[in-house]
Amino acid sequence: FGVGGQGESDLGDLAKHPMFEVVAICDVDTNHLEQAKKRYPGAKFYQDWRELLAKEADNIDSVNVSTPDHMHGPIGMAAL
């Protein structure tokens, strides 16, 4: 969740692991999503984190929350 700035860096580092698969990406900024689509064309893309969790819950094993601080808790708790 969040693929601009620190989120882009975090995702790039995670994606280096051979067993890591990017299933879904979420960012409210469409510019960030467009850049992520170029790097991870096989992923699904969302602007609303609630929609991602509702639709992809069965397809994800972990999440990375790289959003502004005030959203870490709500997204992390919903992901749990």
C-alpha positions as a Markdown table, in Angstrom:
| # | Residue | x | y | z |
|---|---|---|---|---|
| 1 | Phe | 0.0 | 0.0 | 0.0 |
| 2 | Gly | 1.6 | 3.2 | -1.2 |
| 3 | Val | 4.1 | 3.0 | -4.1 |
| 4 | Gly | 5.5 | 6.5 | -4.3 |
| 5 | Gly | 8.7 | 7.6 | -2.6 |
| 6 | Gln | 9.5 | 5.2 | 0.3 |
| 7 | Gly | 6.8 | 2.8 | -1.0 |
| 8 | Glu | 8.5 | 2.5 | -4.4 |
| 9 | Ser | 11.8 | 1.8 | -2.7 |
| 10 | Asp | 10.3 | -0.7 | -0.3 |
| 11 | Leu | 8.5 | -2.6 | -3.1 |
| 12 | Gly | 11.7 | -2.6 | -5.2 |
| 13 | Asp | 13.7 | -4.2 | -2.3 |
| 14 | Leu | 11.0 | -6.8 | -1.6 |
| 15 | Ala | 10.6 | -7.7 | -5.2 |
| 16 | Lys | 14.3 | -8.7 | -5.4 |
| 17 | His | 13.6 | -11.8 | -3.3 |
| 18 | Pro | 13.2 | -14.9 | -5.6 |
| 19 | Met | 10.1 | -16.1 | -3.7 |
| 20 | Phe | 8.3 | -12.7 | -3.7 |
| 21 | Glu | 5.4 | -12.2 | -6.0 |
| 22 | Val | 3.7 | -8.8 | -6.4 |
| 23 | Val | 0.0 | -9.7 | -6.5 |
| 24 | Ala | -1.7 | -6.3 | -6.0 |
| 25 | Ile | -0.7 | -2.7 | -5.6 |
| 26 | Cys | -2.6 | 0.2 | -4.1 |
| 27 | Asp | -2.0 | 4.0 | -4.2 |
| 28 | Val | -4.4 | 6.9 | -4.2 |
| 29 | Asp | -2.1 | 8.7 | -6.7 |
| 30 | Thr | -2.7 | 7.6 | -10.2 |
| 31 | Asn | 0.7 | 8.8 | -11.3 |
| 32 | His | 2.3 | 6.4 | -8.8 |
| 33 | Leu | 0.1 | 3.6 | -10.0 |
| 34 | Glu | 1.0 | 4.2 | -13.7 |
| 35 | Gln | 4.7 | 3.9 | -12.8 |
| 36 | Ala | 4.1 | 0.7 | -10.8 |
| 37 | Lys | 2.2 | -0.8 | -13.8 |
| 38 | Lys | 5.3 | -0.4 | -15.9 |
| 39 | Arg | 7.4 | -2.3 | -13.3 |
| 40 | Tyr | 4.8 | -4.9 | -12.2 |
| 41 | Pro | 2.5 | -5.5 | -15.2 |
| 42 | Gly | 1.2 | -8.8 | -13.8 |
| 43 | Ala | -0.2 | -7.2 | -10.6 |
| 44 | Lys | -3.7 | -5.9 | -10.0 |
| 45 | Phe | -4.0 | -2.2 | -9.2 |
| 46 | Tyr | -6.3 | -0.3 | -6.8 |
| 47 | Gln | -6.7 | 3.2 | -5.6 |
| 48 | Asp | -8.7 | 2.2 | -2.5 |
| 49 | Trp | -7.0 | -0.1 | 0.0 |
| 50 | Arg | -10.3 | -1.4 | 1.3 |
| 51 | Glu | -11.2 | -2.6 | -2.2 |
| 52 | Leu | -7.8 | -4.3 | -2.5 |
| 53 | Leu | -8.3 | -6.2 | 0.8 |
| 54 | Ala | -11.9 | -7.1 | -0.1 |
| 55 | Lys | -11.0 | -8.5 | -3.5 |
| 56 | Glu | -7.5 | -9.9 | -2.9 |
| 57 | Ala | -7.7 | -11.3 | 0.6 |
| 58 | Asp | -7.4 | -14.9 | -0.6 |
| 59 | Asn | -4.4 | -14.1 | -2.8 |
| 60 | Ile | -2.1 | -12.3 | -0.4 |
| 61 | Asp | 0.2 | -13.7 | 2.4 |
| 62 | Ser | 1.6 | -10.4 | 3.6 |
| 63 | Val | 1.3 | -6.7 | 3.0 |
| 64 | Asn | 3.7 | -3.7 | 3.0 |
| 65 | Val | 2.2 | -0.4 | 4.3 |
| 66 | Ser | 4.2 | 2.5 | 3.0 |
| 67 | Thr | 1.7 | 5.3 | 3.5 |
| 68 | Pro | 1.7 | 8.4 | 5.6 |
| 69 | Asp | 1.9 | 7.6 | 9.3 |
| 70 | His | -1.7 | 8.2 | 10.1 |
| 71 | Met | -2.8 | 5.4 | 7.7 |
| 72 | His | -0.4 | 2.6 | 9.0 |
| 73 | Gly | -2.7 | 1.6 | 11.8 |
| 74 | Pro | -6.0 | 1.4 | 9.9 |
| 75 | Ile | -4.6 | -0.4 | 6.9 |
| 76 | Gly | -2.4 | -2.8 | 9.0 |
| 77 | Met | -5.3 | -3.7 | 11.3 |
| 78 | Ala | -7.7 | -4.3 | 8.4 |
| 79 | Ala | -5.1 | -6.5 | 6.7 |
| 80 | Leu | -4.9 | -8.6 | 9.8 |
